[in-house]
Amino acid sequence: MRKVDLIIFFLFFTITLSGQNIQSSKWNIENNSNSIYEGLSNTQITFKGGLVLETSDKDKFGGLSALWVSNDGKRLVAISDYSSKQNFNIENRSRWFQFDLFYDENQNLINADIDKKGQFLDFEKEVISGEIESLAWNHNTLYISFDEDNKLFSYDISCIKSGEKRCTPIDTFELDNFPKRHNAGIEALTLTQENHLLAIYEKNTGQKSREAWLLNPETGSIKKMNYIASLEDIKGATTLQSGDILILEKTYNGETTFRLSLIKKKDLNSRTIIPDEIITTPESKLLDNFEGIASYSINGKEYVIIITDDNGDRNKNQKTLLFHFELYLNKN
């Protein structure tokens, strides 16, 4: 690569968004080890650009733990899990942020720009105290789940589409036989092609099995299942065009490794789900606390976006990373 091309490739972007100073910079592979960069791609998936999202006031932006992306990949909604457990200011809890995403001619992610933002309320029209951990979305309704709680809330999708500042729930669902483990809950939530909610419990120390539920929001019927994990935490889920489901797993202990695993659509009929590995990254301090995942398709190609929670409500020195990938699952 020519020197001038390198200068352009590692160009640093600084942007001011919605009255909030946020810097969006390319995740600079020039300063990262080749092993990590190469470890983000294989024959089934290719890394297609990453961003670092930073702000001078981490109280107002961060903790992004749940993710949705539009069918064309141009709009993204992320939810903050900033929580009252850390005495966090109420005006910054349970925020949602809508971004415009920008790509180059090769569909590499190059920039993100906040377009709208708001907050989620509970049934008493009070701001939810925090710890929103996952998000699922169809044409009319969005669903959210929480840490250490068996409840799922649903909202009319028009709230975010119209740019309302505060979203009020329309219904609630409860998962039965819900385990009570510290700092754990439903962090993987997605709508299947049949419009059922697949929910997977985050962790079970020392065990590979995780509790999972398949909930029909129309009838309230629930099927209980077990998901067999490979890493410590189950952090997100997204349904692909095929009806297969991509799962984000992660182990974070100062260094991070994450794994993307595939549940075949037909395996949702089973009581025990053993997913297929797509990729597992090497451990690295250059990665971070990945917690959200979403997917989209355009021009016959399928893409995945993942995001990190910077734990800003805990005063951790972490970053918000936004990574973009292209999938090649139907080409093998």
LINUR-V267684 format. One record per residue. PHI is phi in whole degrees, -180 to 180 (NA if undefined). D_FIRST is the distance of its C-alpha to the first C-alpha in Angstrom with 2 decimals. Layout:
BEGIN
PHI:D_FIRST / PHI:D_FIRST
END
This chain:
BEGIN
NA:0.00 / -68:3.80 / -60:6.56 / -64:8.38 / -67:6.37 / -63:6.77 / -62:10.26 / -67:11.02 / -63:10.07 / -101:12.34 / -60:14.93 / -97:18.43 / -102:21.09 / -121:24.77 / -135:27.44 / -111:31.21 / -120:32.71 / 47:36.38 / 74:37.60 / -124:35.75 / -78:32.95 / -131:30.07 / -99:26.51 / -114:23.88 / -125:20.54 / -66:17.56 / -65:18.03 / -82:15.45 / -70:13.82 / -62:12.31 / -96:16.03 / -107:17.03 / -67:17.54 / -60:15.59 / -65:19.04 / -70:19.75 / -61:16.58 / -67:17.10 / -74:20.77 / -95:20.43 / -140:19.82 / -155:21.77 / -70:23.20 / -103:25.28 / -155:23.02 / -130:19.37 / -68:18.21 / -126:17.37 / 104:16.97 / -137:19.29 / -124:21.12 / -109:23.33 / -106:26.54 / -134:28.54 / -143:31.69 / -75:33.86 / -121:36.87 / -71:36.32 / -69:39.88 / -100:38.94 / -152:35.77 / 149:34.77 / 64:36.30 / -78:34.63 / -116:36.07 / -137:36.53 / -146:34.29 / -140:34.66 / -136:32.29 / -69:33.38 / -61:33.20 / -99:30.32 / 77:28.35 / -93:28.71 / -127:31.39 / -134:31.72 / -117:34.84 / -127:34.84 / -115:38.02 / -88:38.60 / -100:40.90 / -50:41.97 / -130:45.50 / -69:48.96 / -62:49.10 / -107:47.16 / 55:49.35 / -83:46.55 / -58:47.56 / -62:48.73 / -69:46.85 / -111:43.54 / -85:44.57 / 51:43.70 / -82:41.41 / -114:39.36 / -127:36.29 / -106:34.93 / -111:31.30 / -94:29.49 / -106:26.06 / -129:23.13 / -130:20.22 / -87:17.35 / -67:17.59 / -103:16.43 / 63:19.09 / -83:16.98 / -69:19.34 / -126:18.46 / -164:21.92 / -143:25.59 / -136:28.64 / -67:32.21 / -105:34.60 / -143:37.86 / -156:39.44 / -165:42.83 / -137:44.82 / -98:46.63 / -108:50.41 / -96:52.92 / -71:56.15 / -92:57.95 / 62:55.36 / -103:54.21 / -61:50.57 / -59:49.60 / -67:49.54 / 137:46.09 / 61:44.51 / -76:43.36 / -116:41.08 / -152:40.21 / -144:40.22 / -133:40.98 / -151:41.22 / -124:42.62 / -68:43.66 / -117:46.65 / -137:46.53 / -118:44.34 / -126:45.35 / -130:44.61 / -127:45.57 / -133:46.28 / -73:46.25 / 56:49.58 / -149:51.14 / -89:52.08 / -90:52.07 / -119:49.66 / -105:49.93 / -118:49.28 / -136:48.59 / -71:48.68 / -64:45.15 / -64:46.25 / -57:46.27 / -77:42.51 / -61:42.05 / -87:44.55 / 79:43.07 / -60:46.27 / -78:46.00 / -133:48.06 / -109:48.21 / -108:51.49 / -69:51.84 / -112:53.92 / -161:54.51 / -139:54.12 / -132:53.96 / -124:54.76 / -93:53.46 / -84:56.27 / 50:56.48 / -87:53.81 / -72:53.05 / -117:53.30 / -126:50.65 / -62:49.48 / 55:46.38 / -148:45.74 / -175:46.18 / -89:44.56 / -113:40.83 / -123:39.88 / -144:41.41 / -153:40.62 / -92:42.61 / -76:42.86 / -62:43.16 / -87:46.92 / 66:46.59 / -98:47.65 / -93:46.21 / -95:44.66 / -122:44.91 / -124:43.87 / -71:45.12 / -68:42.61 / -144:43.84 / -160:46.59 / -52:46.32 / 81:46.65 / -123:46.81 / -86:44.35 / -77:46.45 / -124:45.93 / -68:48.43 / -143:47.33 / -134:49.18 / -117:49.04 / -108:50.87 / -93:52.20 / -65:52.37 / -76:54.94 / -105:57.46 / 82:56.57 / -70:56.63 / -132:54.49 / -110:53.37 / -94:52.61 / -140:49.96 / -121:48.10 / -110:44.33 / -97:43.13 / -91:40.28 / -112:37.85 / -112:36.79 / -69:38.96 / -125:38.71 / -98:38.48 / -114:36.63 / -174:36.07 / -149:36.49 / -146:35.35 / -94:36.77 / -86:34.50 / -60:35.37 / -75:36.94 / 95:39.29 / -69:37.67 / -124:36.97 / -97:33.93 / -112:34.95 / -100:33.07 / -114:34.37 / -153:33.52 / -123:34.62 / -131:34.17 / -148:35.67 / 98:33.40 / -113:30.60 / -121:29.75 / -130:29.32 / -129:29.60 / -132:30.44 / -107:30.44 / -124:33.44 / -115:34.95 / -96:38.63 / -70:39.68 / -53:41.90 / -65:44.81 / -74:44.72 / -69:45.93 / -82:49.31 / -89:49.38 / -89:50.87 / -122:48.19 / -110:44.50 / -115:42.10 / -77:38.57 / -94:35.80 / -73:32.66 / -99:29.40 / -160:27.32 / -128:28.26 / -83:25.73 / -68:26.11 / -67:28.01 / -161:26.07 / -78:26.88 / -80:23.52 / -91:25.06 / -153:28.32 / -85:31.53 / -66:30.56 / -138:33.67 / -126:33.05 / -146:31.69 / -152:31.74 / -142:30.48 / -154:30.23 / -131:29.66 / -153:28.28 / 54:27.79 / 76:29.02 / -117:26.46 / -116:27.41 / -129:25.72 / -131:26.75 / -123:26.59 / -128:27.82 / -138:28.80 / -104:30.11 / -94:33.44 / -85:33.10 / 52:36.84 / -64:37.29 / -77:41.02 / -114:41.25 / 59:39.48 / -85:36.75 / -91:33.55 / -121:31.32 / -122:28.71 / -96:28.55 / -107:25.44 / -123:24.78 / -111:22.69 / -129:22.00 / -137:21.87 / -109:22.37 / -98:25.20 / -131:25.75 / -69:29.33 / -91:30.95 / -106:28.61 / -105:29.85
END
